Amino acid sequence: MIENYTYGLPGVRDLERISRKMMDKVAYKVVHDNKKVNITKDNIEEFLGQQLVSLKDHKECNVGVAIGLGDAWYGSRLTYI
């Protein structure tokens, strides 16, 4: 959840909000469907929506690629050059 739904320092601060959103949806399902809910990597998008951050690019960095760090009001972002 932290890896895919938070982005930099503001994202970590929003972790409580993201967790609350997920737990609200779980509570709704428990009350209305009257069954147990398991949250896994496979079904987390059902509760939180599409991933905000993808680490796929970070893992596929090739030799000769420089990594720069850009800063903005919403946090930092890695740029591959």
C-alpha positions, -999 to +999 in steps of 0.1 A: +000+000+000+028+024+009+048+015-022+019+020-047-004+046-031+018+072-014+042+096-031+070+112-012+064+130+021+029+142+014+019+107+005+032+093+038+012+120+056-019+109+036-014+073+047-040+077+074-065+091+049-058+063+024-062+037+052-095+052+063-108+051+027-100+015+025-115+006+059-147+025+050-151+004+020-144-028+039-170-018+066-196-011+039-190-045+024-192-063+057-224-045+067-242-049+034-229-083+022-226-097+057-194-116+049-157-115+058-134-094+037-097-102+030-075-075+015-046-088-005-022-075-032-046-089-058-077-071-047-064-039-031-073-019-063-109-027-056-107-007-023-082+020-032-085+024-070-058+025-095-022+027-082-008+062-080+029+053-081+046+026-102+081+014-092+084-005-125+106+022-140+129+022-109+136-015-113+144-013-150+171+013-150+199+003-175+236+010-174+243+045-187+211+060-175+215+090-152+189+096-125+178+131-116+156+143-087+130+169-094+112+188-066+076+201-067+050+212-041+036+176-040+069+159-034+100+147-053+101+127-085+129+107-101+137+115-137+157+092-159+180+109-184 
